[in-house]
Amino acid sequence: MLDELGAIGGDRKPEGVAGRYWHALDDGRVQCDVCPRYCKLHDGQRGLCFVRAQQGDGIVLTTYGRSSGFCIDPIEKKPLNHFLPGTPVLSFGTAGCNLTCKFCQNWDISKARDFDRVQDVASPEAIADAAVRTGCRSVAFTYNDPVIFLEYAVDVAQACRERGIKSVAVSAGYISQEPRAEFFRHMDAANIDLKGFTEEFYKKLCSAQLGPVLETLEYLKHETDVWLEITTLLIPGENDDPAELETLSRWVMEHLGPDVPLHFTAFHPDWKMRDKSPTPSSTLRQARRIAQDVGLRYVFTGNTHDPAGQSTYCHDCGEVLIGRDWYELSTWNVTPDGRCRSCESPCAGVFDSSAGTWGRRRIPMHLASAL
């Protein structure tokens, strides 16, 4: 049940639920401890994410149960190439974000401060039921970062787990240590956006820091059973220098190992970087070669038509294990226990005994329930 709150900014009376991870300061403000921004708020103020606000003597989440819309996607769109390939995932987000990326590709949702953007109201149980009813194997928290709606995401993930549905987080990984442990304890897979590999890039274009993201990546790989993949959006002239890409790839190899899939995806002009050119396909292919040369086994290109760069190959014999054309699976040479059919070498991932058949379909859906 959502409790009605007092006014937050003018006469608005948004609904919300009590948030976790905050503490009171001596000057009467409350500090939000969910992410490394540590917003310090007076009564009625919202954090930079715009959805966590001080109300009374604590923090509330103002978007609990409120979504910007639902859609059934191919799991490869998240992108997750080694987690239940070919299966459908029920995707949704809310509003707001705790980063300020000038190149945001979902800015109309993640930068929204207008709660009219929030179209659907759905309980965690209703979302889990919808996933079961539509044949989705998983639910994805995406479009904006689920870190900022932690309480809602955790409740949805718990409801899904009770129904045998997996939970997927698509996140920038910008989260503090204690909430990180709770949040990812309820996730089955995650794709973390590694925006770039310099502090300057994070500071200039995201108003954030690289360090906490690297901590999240290492935590996920070494302290959880969450299936992990990484995405880096390559922006011409900003984070596509070959030396930086080699440094990024070597860090992944040395700190996470060769089996974590790495996706290099193409930028298109958007939000506050409309003056930039789209990423050339040649840049994506070069990045893939660099990462493969340092030893990474599963490196992919995205946001471009490149079947060769989007397919999975056996790291021992070189056979195509999973062929992909956009989000359509064209080849499946993986045994029921996740091995190459040609040489029996293991392929890292979470696989069913056979490939999913969802294909490239994308089906928006309306979902509403009482909370």
C-alpha positions in Angstrom: 0.0 0.0 0.0 1.4 3.4 -0.9 1.1 6.1 1.7 0.2 9.6 0.5 3.0 12.1 1.3 2.9 15.7 2.0 3.8 18.3 -0.6 7.2 18.0 -2.3 7.8 21.1 -4.3 4.8 23.4 -4.5 1.4 21.8 -4.0 2.2 18.5 -5.6 1.5 15.4 -3.4 3.3 12.5 -5.0 2.9 9.0 -3.6 5.9 7.1 -2.3 7.2 4.5 0.0 9.8 4.7 2.7 13.2 4.4 1.2 16.2 2.5 2.6 19.8 3.6 2.9 19.9 7.1 4.4 20.9 8.8 7.6 20.1 12.1 9.3 22.7 14.9 9.4 23.2 17.2 12.3 22.0 20.2 10.4 18.5 18.8 9.9 19.1 17.5 6.4 19.0 13.8 5.4 21.7 12.1 3.3 20.7 9.5 0.7 23.2 6.7 0.8 22.0 4.6 -2.2 24.7 5.9 -4.7 28.0 7.7 -4.4 26.4 11.1 -5.0 25.3 11.1 -1.3 22.7 13.8 -1.9 22.1 15.9 1.2 18.4 17.0 1.2 16.3 19.4 3.1 12.6 18.5 3.8 10.8 18.5 0.4 14.0 18.3 -1.7 14.6 15.6 -4.3 18.0 14.1 -5.1 19.7 14.5 -8.5 17.8 11.4 -9.6 14.6 13.3 -8.9 12.8 10.3 -7.6 14.3 9.9 -4.1 13.2 12.7 -1.8 13.3 13.8 1.8 9.9 13.6 3.5 9.7 14.3 7.2 12.6 12.5 8.9 13.6 10.1 6.1 13.8 9.4 2.4 10.9 8.2 0.2 10.9 6.7 -3.3 8.3 8.6 -5.3 8.1 6.2 -8.3 7.3 3.0 -6.5 4.9 1.0 -8.7 5.0 3.5 -11.5 6.4 2.6 -14.8 7.2 4.5 -18.0 5.8 1.5 -19.9 6.3 -2.2 -20.5 7.6 -4.1 -23.6 8.4 -7.7 -24.4 11.9 -7.7 -25.9 14.5 -10.3 -27.1 17.0 -10.8 -24.2 19.8 -9.9 -26.7 18.5 -6.3 -26.7 19.6 -5.7 -23.1 22.2 -6.7 -24.4 22.7 -10.1 -22.9 24.1 -12.7 -25.4 25.0 -15.5 -23.0 21.9 -15.5 -20.7 19.0 -17.6 -21.9 19.6 -16.7 -25.6 16.6 -16.3 -27.8 14.1 -15.9 -25.0 11.7 -13.0 -24.4 12.1 -10.6 -21.5 9.5 -8.3 -20.0 11.2 -4.9 -19.9 10.3 -1.8 -18.0 11.7 1.3 -16.3 10.5 4.3 -14.3 11.7 7.9 -14.5 14.8 9.7 -13.5 18.5 8.7 -13.3 21.5 9.2 -10.9 23.9 10.0 -13.8 23.7 13.0 -16.1 25.1 11.5 -19.3 25.1 14.1 -22.1 24.9 11.2 -24.6 21.9 9.4 -23.0 20.0 7.3 -25.6 16.9 7.1 -23.4 16.9 10.7 -22.3 13.1 11.1 -22.6 12.7 8.6 -19.8 15.8 8.8 -17.7 15.9 12.6 -17.7 12.1 12.9 -17.2 11.0 15.2 -14.4 7.4 15.1 -15.5 5.5 12.3 -13.8 3.0 12.3 -16.6 5.7 10.3 -18.4 4.9 7.5 -16.0 2.1 5.6 -17.8 1.5 2.3 -16.0 0.9 1.5 -12.3 1.7 -2.1 -11.5 2.4 -4.1 -8.3 5.3 -6.5 -8.1 2.9 -9.4 -8.2 1.2 -8.1 -11.3 4.5 -7.8 -13.1 5.5 -11.4 -12.2 2.1 -12.6 -13.3 2.4 -10.8 -16.6 5.8 -12.4 -17.2 4.4 -15.8 -16.6 1.3 -15.2 -18.7 3.3 -13.9 -21.7 5.9 -16.7 -21.6 8.8 -14.4 -20.6 11.7 -16.1 -18.9 12.8 -13.0 -17.2 12.0 -9.4 -16.3 14.4 -6.6 -17.0 14.8 -3.3 -15.1 16.0 -1.1 -17.9 15.4 2.2 -19.9 16.5 4.1 -16.7 18.8 2.9 -14.0 17.1 0.5 -11.5 19.5 1.6 -8.7 17.4 4.6 -8.1 14.2 2.6 -7.7 15.9 -0.1 -5.6 13.0 -0.8 -3.3 10.6 -1.4 -6.2 13.1 -3.5 -8.2 13.8 -5.7 -5.2 10.1 -6.3 -4.5 9.5 -7.1 -8.2 12.5 -9.5 -8.3 11.2 -11.3 -5.2 7.8 -11.7 -6.7 9.3 -13.0 -9.9 11.6 -15.5 -8.1 8.5 -17.0 -6.4 7.0 -17.6 -9.9 10.2 -19.0 -11.4 11.0 -15.8 -13.4 14.6 -14.5 -13.6 15.5 -10.8 -12.9 17.9 -8.8 -15.1 19.4 -5.4 -14.1 20.6 -3.0 -16.9 22.6 -0.5 -14.9 25.5 1.9 -14.9 26.6 0.2 -11.6 26.8 3.6 -9.8 25.7 2.3 -6.4 27.2 2.3 -2.9 28.5 -0.8 -1.1 25.6 -1.7 1.3 22.7 -1.2 -1.2 24.8 -2.9 -3.9 24.8 -6.1 -1.8 21.0 -6.0 -1.3 20.2 -5.0 -4.8 22.2 -7.6 -6.6 21.3 -10.4 -4.2 17.9 -10.4 -6.0 19.3 -10.3 -9.5 20.1 -13.3 -11.8 21.9 -11.3 -14.6 23.2 -7.8 -15.1 24.6 -5.8 -18.0 26.7 -2.9 -16.6 27.4 0.1 -18.7 31.1 0.9 -18.5 30.7 4.4 -20.0 34.4 5.0 -20.6 37.7 4.3 -18.9 38.9 7.6 -17.6 37.9 9.7 -14.7 37.8 12.7 -17.0 35.2 11.0 -19.2 33.0 10.2 -16.2 33.4 13.7 -14.7 32.9 15.7 -18.0 30.1 13.7 -19.6 28.3 11.9 -16.7 29.0 14.0 -13.6 30.2 10.8 -11.9 33.3 8.8 -11.1 34.8 5.7 -12.7 36.0 4.1 -9.4 32.6 3.0 -8.0 31.6 1.4 -11.3 34.8 -0.7 -11.3 34.1 -1.7 -7.7 30.6 -2.9 -8.8 32.0 -5.0 -11.7 34.5 -6.7 -9.4 31.9 -7.3 -6.8 29.5 -8.9 -9.3 32.2 -11.1 -10.7 33.9 -12.3 -7.6 31.3 -12.1 -4.8 28.0 -13.0 -6.5 26.5 -15.6 -8.8 24.9 -12.9 -11.0 25.6 -13.5 -14.7 27.6 -10.4 -15.9 28.0 -8.8 -19.2 29.4 -5.3 -20.0 28.5 -2.6 -22.5 30.6 0.4 -23.6 29.0 2.9 -26.0 31.7 4.2 -28.2 31.5 8.0 -28.9 33.7 9.4 -31.6 36.5 11.5 -30.1 35.5 10.9 -26.5 36.2 7.2 -25.5 37.1 5.4 -28.7 40.9 6.0 -28.7 42.6 2.6 -29.3 44.9 3.0 -26.4 42.0 3.6 -24.0 40.1 0.6 -25.5 43.2 -1.6 -24.9 43.5 -0.3 -21.3 39.8 -1.0 -20.7 40.0 -4.5 -22.2 43.1 -5.3 -20.2 41.4 -4.3 -17.0 38.5 -6.6 -17.8 40.8 -9.4 -18.6 43.0 -9.0 -15.5 40.2 -8.2 -13.0 37.2 -10.1 -14.3 38.7 -12.8 -16.5 38.3 -13.8 -20.2 34.7 -15.1 -20.0 32.8 -11.9 -19.2 31.1 -10.8 -22.5 32.0 -7.3 -23.6 29.8 -5.3 -26.0 31.0 -2.3 -28.0 28.0 -0.5 -29.3 27.4 2.4 -31.7 26.5 5.9 -30.6 23.9 7.9 -32.4 23.6 11.7 -31.9 21.1 12.4 -29.0 20.2 14.4 -26.0 23.0 17.0 -25.5 25.5 15.5 -28.0 23.6 16.0 -31.2 26.7 17.6 -32.8 28.6 14.3 -32.7 28.8 11.9 -35.6 27.5 8.3 -35.3 30.1 5.7 -34.5 31.6 4.2 -37.7 31.3 0.4 -38.0 35.1 0.3 -38.5 35.5 1.7 -35.0 33.4 -1.1 -33.5 35.3 -3.7 -35.4 38.6 -2.3 -34.3 37.5 -2.2 -30.7 36.5 -5.8 -30.9 39.8 -6.9 -32.4 41.7 -5.0 -29.6 39.7 -6.8 -26.9 40.1 -10.2 -28.5 43.9 -9.6 -28.8 44.2 -9.1 -25.1 42.5 -12.4 -24.5 38.8 -11.7 -24.1 36.8 -14.6 -25.5 33.3 -13.1 -26.1 33.4 -9.6 -27.6 30.5 -8.2 -29.6 29.5 -5.2 -31.7 26.1 -3.6 -31.2 23.7 -1.0 -32.7 25.0 -2.0 -36.1 24.4 -4.8 -38.6 27.3 -7.1 -38.1 26.4 -10.8 -37.9 30.1 -11.8 -37.6 30.7 -9.3 -34.7 27.5 -10.3 -32.9 28.0 -14.1 -33.0 29.6 -16.3 -30.3 32.6 -18.4 -31.3 34.2 -21.4 -29.5 37.4 -20.1 -27.8 39.1 -23.4 -28.6 38.2 -24.6 -32.1 36.7 -21.3 -33.5 33.3 -22.8 -34.5 30.3 -20.6 -34.5 28.4 -21.5 -31.3 25.6 -19.0 -31.5 25.0 -17.1 -34.8 23.2 -13.8 -34.6 21.7 -11.5 -37.1 20.6 -8.5 -35.1 18.4 -10.2 -32.5 17.7 -13.3 -34.5 19.5 -16.5 -33.7 20.8 -18.1 -36.9 23.0 -20.9 -35.5 22.9 -23.0 -32.3 25.9 -25.3 -31.7 25.7 -25.4 -27.9 25.1 -28.7 -26.1 22.4 -29.0 -23.4 25.2 -28.6 -20.8 26.7 -25.5 -22.4 29.5 -26.9 -24.5 30.7 -26.6 -28.1 29.2 -29.4 -30.2 32.4 -29.7 -32.2 35.1 -29.9 -29.5 33.1 -30.1 -26.2 34.9 -27.0 -24.7 32.7 -25.2 -22.2 31.0 -21.9 -23.2 30.5 -19.5 -20.3 26.9 -18.5 -19.8 23.4 -19.4 -18.6 21.9 -21.6 -21.3 18.7 -23.7 -21.8 19.0 -27.1 -23.4 17.9 -25.5 -26.7 17.8 -22.0 -28.2 14.9 -19.8 -27.6 12.8 -18.8 -30.6 11.5 -15.3 -29.7 13.5 -13.7 -32.5 13.6 -9.9 -33.0 10.0 -9.2 -32.0 9.3 -6.2 -29.8 5.8 -6.0 -28.4 4.7 -3.0 -26.2 2.1 -3.9 -23.7 0.0 -2.1 -21.1 0.0 -3.3 -17.6 -1.9 -1.8 -14.7 -2.9 -3.0 -11.3 -3.9 -1.6 -8.0 -1.1 -1.2 -5.5 
